[in-house]
């Protein structure tokens, strides 16, 4: 705002009986209203490919196809409602699919992309071409852990820079930071475990797929200021509520946050019935109300206008509904500390566990919970 605009806003405010500061806040709130999109696209997985060359050819084709759909959606929606799409979330698995018969080592070679290089550059270009903050879920290698891979949510800014990288914390079979906890903290520090990105469109946080069932993930980033929770997922669509759908609404309400959740529009090319994961991409407001929801198939129907200014105003108001301001987190910390049943550093040697070893580890956790009296 120029000095002239500021002066004029003060005059107008005086006439209206409000302060210049209040008038400027209203202008700022207007600038924080923008379009967000959960782009529901099909997954054409690399499980079909027997060579690294073929797998990378398919990945390239998937990126090109989705980039075209994203740019088309951004252009169409600008003409439709007048708002610029500034935030887009892609589904889980959109680029590669998930391991389906491959060993962990085979999947790392076939589907995990490096943190830097040709494929990440293509994703950065996609964000730049669409002019959006783009949240992509992808399997990713890390030079600090050369024999492992992680499932990551990566947010690319409109200028192509990475502004957030979150490694999925809870996964039955994919390695997580907790599996190499001490080394991970040494490499990246505690702040990198549940990161947020402070941007001109609000503070962004993420969670992956079934992690929406765990309130701790969303809470961790919300306590760092996250206002929009981005949720790439690939889940069973249904005409009624599902556990994940219920959880999305709960995460929005309890954290006073928007939720943007993008589901896959079926997964082709495997023996799994293709439409088993489809529909239910959704945007929710801080009361858990549906702003937009997609039906089945590839679609940009799950789009809505987010009002970050209004959200911030809501978060600052005292009252019973301001749940995040009333949370006595210190009361819960000792209980969490006592309930440390899951093993950290399971892959502390930097090597993959087999599926059988991961299952045996979960059975041991359950037995510890039985022995402690938590489970009967």
C-alpha positions in Angstrom: 0.0 0.0 0.0 1.4 3.4 -1.0 1.4 6.5 1.3 -1.4 8.0 -0.7 -3.5 4.8 -0.5 -2.8 4.6 3.2 -3.9 8.2 3.7 -7.1 7.7 1.6 -7.9 4.5 3.6 -7.5 6.5 6.8 -9.9 9.1 5.5 -12.4 6.5 4.4 -12.1 4.8 7.7 -12.7 8.0 9.6 -15.9 8.6 7.7 -17.0 5.0 8.4 -16.1 5.4 12.1 -13.2 2.8 12.1 -9.5 3.2 12.5 -7.0 3.2 9.6 -5.4 0.1 11.2 -8.8 -1.7 11.0 -9.2 -0.6 7.4 -5.8 -1.8 6.4 -6.5 -5.2 8.1 -9.6 -5.5 6.0 -7.5 -4.9 2.8 -5.0 -7.5 4.0 -7.8 -10.0 4.7 -9.1 -9.5 1.1 -5.6 -10.3 -0.2 -5.6 -13.6 1.7 -8.6 -15.0 -0.1 -7.7 -17.4 -2.9 -8.6 -20.6 -4.7 -7.4 -24.0 -3.5 -7.6 -27.2 -5.4 -7.5 -30.9 -4.6 -6.8 -32.3 -8.0 -8.2 -35.8 -8.3 -6.2 -37.7 -11.0 -5.8 -41.4 -11.8 -2.6 -43.3 -10.9 -0.8 -45.2 -13.7 1.8 -47.1 -11.6 5.2 -48.3 -12.4 4.4 -51.8 -11.0 3.7 -52.6 -14.7 7.4 -51.9 -15.6 10.2 -54.4 -15.5 13.0 -52.0 -16.2 14.2 -48.8 -14.7 14.0 -47.2 -18.1 10.4 -48.1 -18.6 9.5 -47.0 -15.1 11.1 -43.6 -15.6 9.4 -43.2 -19.0 6.0 -43.8 -17.2 6.9 -41.3 -14.4 7.7 -38.7 -17.1 4.4 -39.4 -18.8 2.5 -39.1 -15.6 4.1 -35.8 -14.7 3.3 -34.4 -18.2 -0.3 -35.6 -18.1 -0.9 -34.2 -14.6 0.9 -30.9 -15.4 -1.5 -30.4 -18.3 -4.5 -31.1 -16.1 -3.3 -28.8 -13.4 -2.7 -25.9 -15.8 -6.1 -26.4 -17.4 -7.8 -26.4 -14.1 -6.1 -23.2 -13.0 -7.1 -21.4 -16.2 -10.6 -22.7 -16.2 -11.3 -21.9 -12.5 -10.0 -18.4 -12.9 -12.6 -17.8 -15.6 -15.2 -19.6 -13.6 -15.2 -17.7 -10.3 -12.6 -15.0 -10.8 -10.2 -16.2 -8.1 -6.6 -17.3 -8.8 -5.8 -20.9 -7.8 -2.8 -20.4 -5.6 -2.7 -23.8 -3.9 -3.0 -27.3 -5.4 -2.7 -30.7 -3.7 -2.0 -34.0 -5.7 -3.1 -37.4 -4.5 -0.9 -40.0 -2.8 0.9 -42.3 -5.3 0.0 -40.1 -8.3 3.4 -40.4 -9.9 4.4 -44.0 -9.2 1.8 -46.0 -7.5 2.7 -48.0 -4.4 4.8 -51.2 -3.9 2.7 -54.2 -5.0 4.9 -57.3 -5.1 8.2 -55.5 -5.3 10.8 -55.9 -2.5 11.7 -52.7 -0.7 15.0 -52.6 -2.6 13.3 -53.1 -5.9 10.9 -50.3 -5.1 13.7 -47.9 -4.1 15.4 -48.5 -7.5 12.2 -48.3 -9.5 10.1 -45.6 -7.9 12.0 -43.5 -5.4 13.2 -40.2 -6.8 16.2 -38.2 -5.5 15.8 -35.0 -3.5 17.5 -33.1 -6.3 17.7 -33.9 -10.0 15.7 -34.3 -13.2 12.4 -35.4 -11.8 12.3 -32.9 -8.9 13.1 -30.2 -11.4 10.1 -31.3 -13.5 7.9 -31.0 -10.4 9.3 -27.5 -9.7 8.5 -26.6 -13.3 5.0 -27.8 -12.8 4.5 -25.5 -9.9 6.0 -22.6 -11.8 3.9 -23.2 -14.9 0.7 -23.3 -12.9 1.7 -20.5 -10.6 0.7 -22.4 -7.5 2.0 -23.8 -4.3 2.0 -27.5 -5.3 2.0 -30.3 -2.7 3.2 -33.6 -4.2 3.4 -37.0 -2.4 6.3 -39.1 -3.6 8.8 -41.8 -2.7 12.1 -40.2 -2.2 15.7 -41.2 -1.6 18.1 -39.3 0.7 21.9 -39.3 0.5 22.0 -39.4 4.3 20.3 -42.8 4.2 21.4 -44.4 0.9 19.9 -47.8 1.5 16.4 -46.4 2.5 13.7 -44.4 1.0 10.9 -42.3 2.5 7.4 -41.3 1.5 7.5 -37.5 1.4 5.1 -34.6 1.0 7.0 -31.9 -0.8 5.6 -28.4 -1.3 7.0 -26.5 -4.3 6.5 -22.7 -4.4 5.3 -20.8 -7.5 9.0 -19.9 -8.1 9.9 -23.6 -8.0 11.7 -23.6 -4.7 11.0 -26.3 -2.1 9.4 -24.7 0.9 8.5 -27.8 2.9 9.6 -31.4 3.0 7.7 -33.7 5.3 8.7 -37.4 5.7 5.7 -39.6 6.6 6.1 -40.6 10.2 3.6 -43.4 10.4 3.7 -46.2 7.9 3.5 -50.0 8.3 6.1 -50.9 5.7 7.8 -47.7 4.3 10.8 -46.5 6.3 10.1 -43.4 8.4 12.2 -40.9 10.3 11.4 -42.7 13.5 13.0 -45.9 12.1 16.4 -44.0 12.0 15.5 -41.5 14.7 18.8 -40.6 16.2 20.5 -40.3 12.8 17.6 -38.4 11.3 17.7 -35.8 14.2 21.5 -35.5 13.7 21.0 -34.9 10.0 18.1 -32.5 10.0 17.2 -31.5 13.6 13.9 -31.7 15.4 12.3 -28.8 13.5 12.4 -30.8 10.3 10.3 -33.6 11.7 7.0 -31.8 11.6 7.7 -28.8 9.4 5.4 -25.9 8.4 5.9 -23.4 5.6 5.1 -19.7 6.3 3.9 -18.3 2.9 2.0 -15.3 1.6 -1.1 -17.6 1.3 -0.9 -18.7 4.9 1.0 -21.2 7.0 1.0 -24.7 5.4 1.4 -28.1 7.1 0.9 -31.6 5.8 0.1 -35.2 6.7 0.0 -38.3 4.5 -2.8 -40.7 3.8 -3.7 -42.7 6.9 -1.9 -40.3 9.1 -5.1 -38.3 9.2 -6.3 -41.0 11.6 -3.7 -39.9 14.1 -4.5 -36.5 15.6 -0.9 -35.9 16.8 0.4 -35.2 13.3 -2.1 -32.4 12.5 -1.8 -31.1 16.0 2.0 -31.0 15.8 2.0 -28.7 12.7 -1.0 -26.7 14.0 0.9 -25.9 17.2 3.6 -24.5 14.9 1.0 -22.2 13.2 -0.3 -24.3 10.3 -3.6 -22.8 9.0 -4.1 -25.1 6.0 -3.5 -28.9 6.4 -2.6 -30.5 3.1 -3.5 -34.2 2.8 -2.4 -36.3 -0.2 -4.3 -39.6 0.1 -5.3 -42.7 -1.8 -8.3 -44.3 -0.1 -11.5 -46.2 -0.6 -14.3 -44.0 -1.8 -17.8 -44.6 -0.5 -21.2 -43.0 -0.5 -21.2 -42.7 3.2 -18.6 -41.6 5.8 -15.4 -43.6 6.1 -13.0 -43.5 9.0 -10.6 -41.2 7.1 -13.4 -38.9 6.0 -14.6 -38.6 9.6 -11.0 -37.9 10.7 -10.5 -35.1 8.1 -13.5 -33.3 9.6 -12.1 -33.8 13.1 -8.7 -32.5 12.2 -10.3 -29.4 10.8 -12.4 -28.7 13.8 -9.9 -29.5 16.5 -7.2 -27.4 14.9 -9.3 -24.6 13.6 -7.8 -25.1 10.2 -8.7 -25.7 6.6 -8.1 -29.2 5.2 -7.4 -29.8 1.5 -7.4 -33.5 0.8 -6.7 -35.0 -2.6 -7.6 -38.6 -3.4 -6.6 -40.7 -6.4 -9.1 -41.2 -9.2 -8.6 -45.0 -9.4 -5.4 -46.9 -9.9 -5.0 -48.7 -13.2 -2.6 -51.4 -14.4 -2.7 -53.8 -11.5 -4.9 -56.7 -10.5 -6.5 -54.5 -7.8 -10.0 -53.4 -8.9 -9.2 -49.9 -10.4 -11.9 -47.9 -8.7 -11.1 -49.2 -5.2 -9.5 -45.9 -4.5 -11.5 -43.1 -6.0 -13.7 -40.0 -5.2 -13.9 -38.1 -1.9 -11.3 -35.4 -2.6 -12.5 -32.6 -0.3 -11.9 -29.2 1.1 -13.2 -28.4 4.6 -13.4 -25.3 6.6 -12.5 -24.9 10.2 -15.9 -26.1 11.4 -15.5 -29.3 9.4 -18.0 -28.2 6.8 -17.6 -29.3 3.2 -16.6 -26.4 0.9 -16.3 -28.7 -2.1 -16.1 -32.5 -2.7 -15.4 -34.6 -5.8 -17.3 -37.6 -7.1 -15.7 -40.4 -9.0 -13.1 -40.0 -11.8 -10.5 -37.5 -12.7 -11.8 -34.0 -11.8 -11.0 -30.6 -10.4 -14.5 -30.4 -8.8 -12.8 -30.3 -5.3 -11.9 -26.6 -5.4 -13.0 -23.7 -3.1 -12.0 -20.3 -2.0 -10.1 -20.2 1.3 -10.3 -17.1 3.4 -7.1 -17.0 5.6 -8.0 -13.6 7.0 -11.3 -14.8 8.4 -9.6 -17.9 9.7 -7.0 -15.8 11.6 -9.8 -13.7 13.0 -11.5 -16.8 14.3 -8.4 -18.2 15.8 -7.8 -14.9 17.8 -11.3 -14.8 19.3 -11.7 -16.0 22.9 -14.4 -18.5 23.7 -15.2 -22.1 24.2 -14.8 -22.9 20.5 -11.2 -21.7 20.4 -9.9 -25.1 21.1 -6.2 -24.5 20.3 -5.9 -21.7 22.8 -7.3 -23.9 25.6 -5.1 -27.0 25.1 -3.1 -27.8 28.3 -0.4 -29.6 26.3 1.9 -29.9 29.3 -0.7 -32.2 31.0 -0.5 -34.7 28.2 3.3 -34.8 27.7 4.0 -37.2 30.6 1.4 -39.6 29.4 2.8 -39.7 25.9 6.3 -40.2 27.4 5.1 -43.2 29.4 3.3 -44.8 26.4 6.4 -45.3 24.2 5.6 -48.7 22.9 6.6 -48.3 19.3 10.3 -49.0 18.7 12.5 -46.2 17.5 15.6 -46.8 15.4 14.2 -50.0 14.0 16.5 -49.4 11.0 19.3 -47.8 12.9 21.8 -49.7 10.8 20.5 -47.8 7.8 19.2 -51.0 6.1 15.7 -52.0 5.1 13.5 -54.3 7.2 11.6 -57.0 5.4 7.8 -57.0 5.4 8.0 -60.0 7.7 10.3 -58.2 10.2 8.0 -55.2 10.2 5.0 -57.4 11.0 6.9 -59.2 13.7 7.8 -55.8 15.2 4.2 -54.7 15.3 3.2 -57.9 17.0 5.9 -57.2 19.6 4.4 -53.7 20.2 1.0 -55.2 20.6 2.3 -57.7 23.1 4.0 -55.0 25.1 0.7 -53.1 25.3 -1.0 -56.3 26.5 1.7 -56.8 29.1 1.3 -53.3 30.4 -2.5 -53.6 30.7 -3.3 -51.1 27.9 -4.8 -53.9 25.8 -6.9 -56.7 27.3 
